[in-house]
Amino acid sequence: MASIFKRGGRANRKGSFCFEYSDENGRRIRVRGTRDRETTEIMAADLEMTVALRRAGIIDVKTARYASEGRRPLKEHLKEWKQSLLSKGVTNKQANLVVSRAERLLASCHAGNITDLTPAKVQSAIGAKRDQGTSLQTCNRVLRAVKQFSRWLWRDGRVPEDNLVHLPGYNVKLDPRYKRRALTPEELQDLVAAAETSGPVLGMEGKDRAMAYRLAAGTGFRVSELRSLTKSSFELDDDSPTITIEAGYSKHRRCDVQPIRADLAALLKVWLQGRPEEGPVLNLPERAAKMICIDLAAAGIAQKDAGNRIVDFHALRHTYITHLVNAKVGVKVAQELARHSTPELTLGRHAHVELVDRQRALEALPGVAAVFPAAVQERKTAAKRQHIGSSQAAQGDNERQPPANSGKLDGSRKLFRIPQKGIVGHPKAMEPRGGLEPPTGGLRNRCSTG
């Protein structure tokens, strides 16, 4: 039986009534009613009737929950989704980014609750963003955020199915807006030299910037991973020096142990001597892209080439992977060093092939230059003579050698007997007789009419 009361007793006479009831699992649940006691009693009786029907199996518990979750505002679900992301170990920055993308798109869909989250509305909102000039890459990122939210609603038991699972994305190759390129070895040396011989930029010393560029191009680390490095991350005294990225800072949330070259390890030993024992060894600014632009200008390297490909800080990771592929290492080795989930990411997105590299690869093909007809005929004639000579030599050897198995068996009988006339298989026995039809073989009780 539900109990109806007011919070605060007599001091809260103008407040709303509340009631408590027991659900089908025996848990006591408190619900806020209205200021009218009779209306609150009707609400309590209705909930108690629903609980009785659930216990009797007349109302499905899942169906009732779907209906209850569908009446809640969508903002409450988004807030709980963000808490779920944070509880899984996603950083606060990443959680805010993903949730804000989904929230903005759902606002453009005019979605107030879960029932408004339909594929048609989401596709229409994404198409409107594309028509306004938004790149296809950005549209895909927003679409992934909304689909991730829809998948969480289904897995958490708030909706019966994931309605957006089959919603397709866009082909970003049709609208490339941001293409990176890899630095050549000479350009990389000029960039490091320009940074090392210049003063502070955005609060970071020149030697530290040069070491950051060396690390990015020698390991493929991202900016966030470089910021997480401490002195304990480096193992430089072993025969195979390594740098470790903790799982909390890796993009795929996995502890990565990255091997490095011996010459880079030797430079790091000297550089780390003046670094603090605790905390990060690289104080990279938030605007790392602006920092590298200043050093690129000092080195005389254009940030954008004739093909509208740019060089930013993440281009150093592309440089690392491109140099691995150009060194002709195995695909699996390049994928492991790049720390990619699939080789398509390594070879298709991060490895860049220049025109000079493609020209060198063509040297391995057979030549297709013009050949005079007389030279072709002479080559064919020489090959034909060689074939005839080898055939005649083989025939002469066969005539000089006695036939195999030409001796006698046990000194009395020959190994091969000549078939006699009349025996089936003899050449003359196979000749057709005169008459209406040729003789037929088979059983003895079958006779021909000839």
Beta strands, then each sheet from edge to edge (+ up, - down):
strand 1: 3-6
strand 2: 17-22
strand 3: 28-32
strand 4: 179-180
strand 5: 234-235
strand 6: 242-245
strand 7: 256-259
strand 8: 309-310
strand 9: 408-409
strand 10: 413-414
sheet 1: 1+ 2- 3+
sheet 2: 4+ 8+
sheet 3: 5+ 6- 7+
sheet 4: 9+ 10-
end
